[in-house]
Amino acid sequence: MTAAVLPDVLVTSRRAGLFTTAHQLIRKPAFLIAVVYVLFVIVSAFAPTLFTSWEPYDTYPEQAMLPPGADHLFGTDVYGRDLWTRVLYGSPLTIKATLLALTIAAIAGLTIGIVSGFFGGRLDAILMRIVDVLLAIPGLLLALSIVTALGYGTLPVAVAVGIGIVPGFARTTRAEVLRVKTLPYVEAARAGGASWTRVLLRHILPNSWGPVAVLTVLDAGVAILAIASLSFLGFGAAPPAAEWGTLISDGRNYLVTSWWLSLLPGLFVAILVLSLNHISKTLQELTR
């Protein structure tokens, strides 16, 4: 098989693989439910008015501490604000912070992993020792240390969490690059006269992306938990911003009398993280 025909064969094979994967995913009800919930959270984050008619910052003292009901799905807080509305309006802050954290982790982690796995040698050893040091530090503790140095707010929290999950991306990318680099079609491309740059961009990177994509979905849940945890500790957006971790923190003093203030926002976040974990595990099973 010539080098000119090889890319067309690989493209056809990838399309057939994608069709088979999509067919398998459609037959998994739990996966579809998880995807629908994640899509709901994303849509409600950018168009919350589709799901609520209340304003997140309007106070109604006469309606303070109402339990969940038809008028207030998640009840009301100590100021009479609709808790369901505040959860929905808090979604953009956490989701944007999560996307920023994943972008930082993906760019830095992919760069380190590709350079380390592709070039190898002493450079690989140095980079991996740095990654090992970062892996030895718990991610949340590392993020807490970074955000303490950077200051409070959603942006510093996102940067801190992104740096904390870089090592996982670097390790996974390096392992995939090392695996793909030894496959026969890479050797065939090189034998056909393709440069190492073309081999990297055309063959190694596209075929190394599967496990990295699964890790991205999995780390999205990790990032959400870390961002919510830091917000719970008071490092997130300043009040009255409705951030998920802040909402959970605001209700912790009323767990006995008004359990819904912390429990329902916590369940909203927990179901989202579990959905992301289930999606990533399902994709991981299909890529094996």
Residue pairs with C-beta under 8 A, 6 or more apart in sequence:
1 9
1 188
2 192
3 188
3 189
3 191
3 192
3 193
3 194
4 192
6 185
6 188
6 189
6 192
7 202
10 185
10 203
14 206
21 286
24 286
25 31
25 32
25 282
25 286
26 32
28 282
30 278
30 282
31 278
31 279
31 282
33 275
34 274
34 275
34 276
34 278
34 279
35 275
35 279
37 271
37 272
37 275
38 272
38 275
38 276
38 279
41 91
41 95
41 272
42 95
43 50
44 50
44 51
44 88
44 91
45 88
45 91
45 92
45 95
46 92
48 85
48 88
48 89
48 91
51 88
52 82
52 84
52 85
52 88
54 81
54 82
54 84
54 85
55 85
56 81
56 82
56 85
56 86
56 88
56 89
56 90
56 242
57 81
57 240
58 81
59 79
59 80
59 81
60 76
60 79
60 80
60 81
61 79
61 80
62 80
63 72
63 76
63 80
64 76
64 77
64 78
64 79
64 80
65 75
65 76
65 77
65 78
65 254
65 257
65 258
66 72
66 75
66 76
66 80
67 75
67 258
67 260
68 74
68 75
68 260
68 264
69 75
72 82
72 83
72 84
73 83
73 84
74 82
74 83
74 84
74 87
74 260
74 264
74 265
75 83
75 258
75 260
75 261
75 264
76 82
76 83
77 83
77 86
77 250
77 251
77 261
78 250
78 254
78 261
83 247
83 260
83 261
83 264
83 265
86 242
86 247
87 242
87 244
87 247
87 264
87 265
87 268
89 242
90 241
90 242
90 243
90 244
90 246
90 247
90 265
91 244
93 154
93 236
93 237
93 241
93 242
93 243
93 244
94 224
94 227
94 228
94 231
94 243
94 244
94 245
96 154
96 158
97 154
97 155
97 157
97 158
97 161
97 223
97 227
98 158
98 161
98 220
98 223
98 224
98 227
100 155
100 158
100 159
100 162
101 158
101 159
101 161
101 162
101 165
101 223
101 226
101 227
102 162
102 165
102 216
102 219
102 220
102 223
103 162
104 158
104 159
104 162
104 163
104 166
105 162
105 163
105 165
105 166
105 168
105 169
105 219
105 223
106 169
106 212
106 216
108 162
108 163
108 166
108 169
108 170
109 165
109 166
109 167
109 168
109 169
109 170
109 172
109 173
110 169
110 170
110 173
110 212
112 127
112 131
112 166
112 169
112 170
112 173
112 174
113 169
113 170
113 171
113 172
113 173
113 174
113 175
113 176
113 177
114 173
114 174
114 177
114 200
114 205
115 123
115 127
116 123
116 124
116 127
116 128
116 170
116 174
116 177
117 124
117 173
117 174
117 175
117 176
117 177
117 178
117 181
118 177
118 181
118 200
118 204
124 174
127 170
128 174
131 167
131 170
131 171
134 142
134 166
134 167
135 167
135 168
135 171
139 161
139 164
139 165
139 222
139 226
140 164
140 226
140 229
140 230
142 160
142 163
142 164
143 157
143 160
143 161
143 163
143 164
143 226
143 230
144 160
144 230
144 233
144 235
145 160
146 156
146 159
146 160
146 163
146 164
147 156
147 157
147 159
147 160
147 230
147 235
148 235
150 156
150 159
150 160
152 234
152 235
152 236
152 238
153 235
153 236
153 237
153 238
154 236
154 237
154 243
156 235
157 227
157 230
157 231
157 235
157 236
158 227
160 230
161 223
161 226
161 227
161 230
162 223
164 226
165 219
165 222
165 223
168 215
168 219
169 212
169 215
169 219
172 211
172 212
172 215
173 208
173 212
175 211
176 208
176 210
176 211
176 212
177 204
177 208
179 208
180 186
180 203
180 204
180 207
180 208
181 204
183 207
185 203
186 199
186 203
186 204
189 198
189 199
189 202
189 203
190 196
190 199
194 202
210 287
211 284
211 287
213 283
214 280
214 283
214 284
214 287
215 280
217 276
217 279
217 280
217 283
218 276
218 277
218 280
218 281
220 276
221 272
221 273
221 274
221 276
221 277
221 280
224 244
224 269
224 272
224 273
224 276
225 269
225 273
227 236
227 244
227 245
228 243
228 244
228 245
228 248
228 269
229 245
230 236
230 245
231 237
231 243
231 244
231 245
231 246
231 249
232 245
232 246
232 248
232 249
233 245
233 249
234 249
236 243
236 245
236 246
237 243
237 246
239 246
244 265
244 268
244 269
247 261
247 262
247 265
248 262
248 265
248 266
248 269
249 262
250 261
250 262
251 258
251 260
251 261
251 262
251 263
251 265
252 262
254 261
254 262
255 261
255 262
255 263
